[in-house]
Amino acid sequence: MVDTFVYQVKHEPEFVDMVKASKGFCVHHFADLVEACGEGLSQKEQEQLFPVLFDQMNRELDRMQGDFLSVRFIVWRILDEIQ
């Protein structure tokens, strides 16, 4: 998967736009992609792709943090009700 991703970034200009339109990647695959792209892409290609990847990851982590806070609040409320 990672090699195919690097190949598509290098050879299909519209691929980065497809990545921009996606929801991003899980943390595990994100790390694999960053490592592979760091090794397989030119500096210019990295400068085009990495802001997209990191912006997506930051948005996803912000969303997850909000989800965790919501769950934490619900758990506290339930615990308060049963005590």
C-alpha positions as YAML, in Angstrom:
chain: A
units: angstrom
residues:
- id: 1
  name: MET
  ca: [0.00, 0.00, 0.00]
- id: 2
  name: VAL
  ca: [2.71, 2.48, 0.99]
- id: 3
  name: ASP
  ca: [4.74, 1.92, -2.17]
- id: 4
  name: THR
  ca: [1.63, 2.43, -4.28]
- id: 5
  name: PHE
  ca: [0.88, 5.66, -2.42]
- id: 6
  name: VAL
  ca: [4.38, 7.01, -3.09]
- id: 7
  name: TYR
  ca: [4.15, 5.96, -6.75]
- id: 8
  name: GLN
  ca: [0.82, 7.74, -7.18]
- id: 9
  name: VAL
  ca: [2.11, 10.94, -5.58]
- id: 10
  name: LYS
  ca: [5.08, 10.90, -7.97]
- id: 11
  name: HIS
  ca: [3.20, 9.99, -11.16]
- id: 12
  name: GLU
  ca: [-0.40, 11.13, -10.84]
- id: 13
  name: PRO
  ca: [-0.70, 14.89, -10.19]
- id: 14
  name: GLU
  ca: [-4.39, 14.65, -9.30]
- id: 15
  name: PHE
  ca: [-3.67, 12.10, -6.56]
- id: 16
  name: VAL
  ca: [-2.70, 14.76, -3.99]
- id: 17
  name: ASP
  ca: [-6.07, 16.43, -4.63]
- id: 18
  name: MET
  ca: [-7.78, 13.09, -3.96]
- id: 19
  name: VAL
  ca: [-5.83, 12.80, -0.70]
- id: 20
  name: LYS
  ca: [-6.93, 16.35, 0.24]
- id: 21
  name: ALA
  ca: [-10.57, 15.36, -0.28]
- id: 22
  name: SER
  ca: [-10.25, 12.24, 1.88]
- id: 23
  name: LYS
  ca: [-10.71, 11.91, 5.63]
- id: 24
  name: GLY
  ca: [-7.04, 11.07, 6.12]
- id: 25
  name: PHE
  ca: [-5.43, 8.01, 7.63]
- id: 26
  name: CYS
  ca: [-5.32, 6.15, 10.92]
- id: 27
  name: VAL
  ca: [-2.33, 6.92, 13.12]
- id: 28
  name: HIS
  ca: [-0.54, 3.68, 12.24]
- id: 29
  name: HIS
  ca: [-0.82, 4.16, 8.48]
- id: 30
  name: PHE
  ca: [-0.11, 7.88, 8.78]
- id: 31
  name: ALA
  ca: [3.27, 7.09, 10.35]
- id: 32
  name: ASP
  ca: [4.03, 4.52, 7.64]
- id: 33
  name: LEU
  ca: [3.12, 7.00, 4.89]
- id: 34
  name: VAL
  ca: [5.21, 9.82, 6.34]
- id: 35
  name: GLU
  ca: [8.22, 7.53, 6.66]
- id: 36
  name: ALA
  ca: [7.85, 6.13, 3.14]
- id: 37
  name: CYS
  ca: [7.24, 9.54, 1.60]
- id: 38
  name: GLY
  ca: [10.23, 10.95, 3.46]
- id: 39
  name: GLU
  ca: [12.39, 8.33, 1.81]
- id: 40
  name: GLY
  ca: [10.69, 8.06, -1.59]
- id: 41
  name: LEU
  ca: [9.70, 11.59, -2.54]
- id: 42
  name: SER
  ca: [11.76, 14.58, -3.54]
- id: 43
  name: GLN
  ca: [11.92, 17.61, -1.28]
- id: 44
  name: LYS
  ca: [9.48, 19.45, -3.56]
- id: 45
  name: GLU
  ca: [7.02, 16.54, -3.52]
- id: 46
  name: GLN
  ca: [7.26, 16.36, 0.27]
- id: 47
  name: GLU
  ca: [6.59, 20.10, 0.54]
- id: 48
  name: GLN
  ca: [3.40, 19.63, -1.49]
- id: 49
  name: LEU
  ca: [2.15, 16.52, 0.32]
- id: 50
  name: PHE
  ca: [3.18, 16.85, 3.96]
- id: 51
  name: PRO
  ca: [1.06, 19.93, 4.76]
- id: 52
  name: VAL
  ca: [-1.97, 18.03, 3.43]
- id: 53
  name: LEU
  ca: [-1.22, 14.94, 5.50]
- id: 54
  name: PHE
  ca: [-0.43, 16.84, 8.69]
- id: 55
  name: ASP
  ca: [-3.47, 19.13, 8.38]
- id: 56
  name: GLN
  ca: [-5.70, 16.07, 8.01]
- id: 57
  name: MET
  ca: [-4.10, 14.36, 11.00]
- id: 58
  name: ASN
  ca: [-4.47, 17.47, 13.16]
- id: 59
  name: ARG
  ca: [-8.16, 17.77, 12.23]
- id: 60
  name: GLU
  ca: [-8.73, 14.10, 12.99]
- id: 61
  name: LEU
  ca: [-6.95, 14.32, 16.35]
- id: 62
  name: ASP
  ca: [-9.00, 17.42, 17.25]
- id: 63
  name: ARG
  ca: [-12.18, 15.55, 16.35]
- id: 64
  name: MET
  ca: [-11.14, 12.54, 18.42]
- id: 65
  name: GLN
  ca: [-10.32, 14.76, 21.39]
- id: 66
  name: GLY
  ca: [-13.82, 16.22, 21.20]
- id: 67
  name: ASP
  ca: [-15.30, 12.72, 21.04]
- id: 68
  name: PHE
  ca: [-13.29, 11.62, 24.08]
- id: 69
  name: LEU
  ca: [-14.41, 14.66, 26.06]
- id: 70
  name: SER
  ca: [-18.04, 13.95, 25.18]
- id: 71
  name: VAL
  ca: [-17.74, 10.33, 26.28]
- id: 72
  name: ARG
  ca: [-15.98, 11.37, 29.49]
- id: 73
  name: PHE
  ca: [-18.81, 13.80, 30.29]
- id: 74
  name: ILE
  ca: [-21.44, 11.11, 29.68]
- id: 75
  name: VAL
  ca: [-19.60, 8.63, 31.91]
- id: 76
  name: TRP
  ca: [-19.31, 11.20, 34.70]
- id: 77
  name: ARG
  ca: [-23.02, 11.96, 34.43]
- id: 78
  name: ILE
  ca: [-23.96, 8.27, 34.57]
- id: 79
  name: LEU
  ca: [-21.66, 7.67, 37.54]
- id: 80
  name: ASP
  ca: [-23.16, 10.65, 39.31]
- id: 81
  name: GLU
  ca: [-26.67, 9.31, 38.74]
- id: 82
  name: ILE
  ca: [-25.94, 5.84, 40.10]
- id: 83
  name: GLN
  ca: [-24.14, 7.05, 43.22]
...
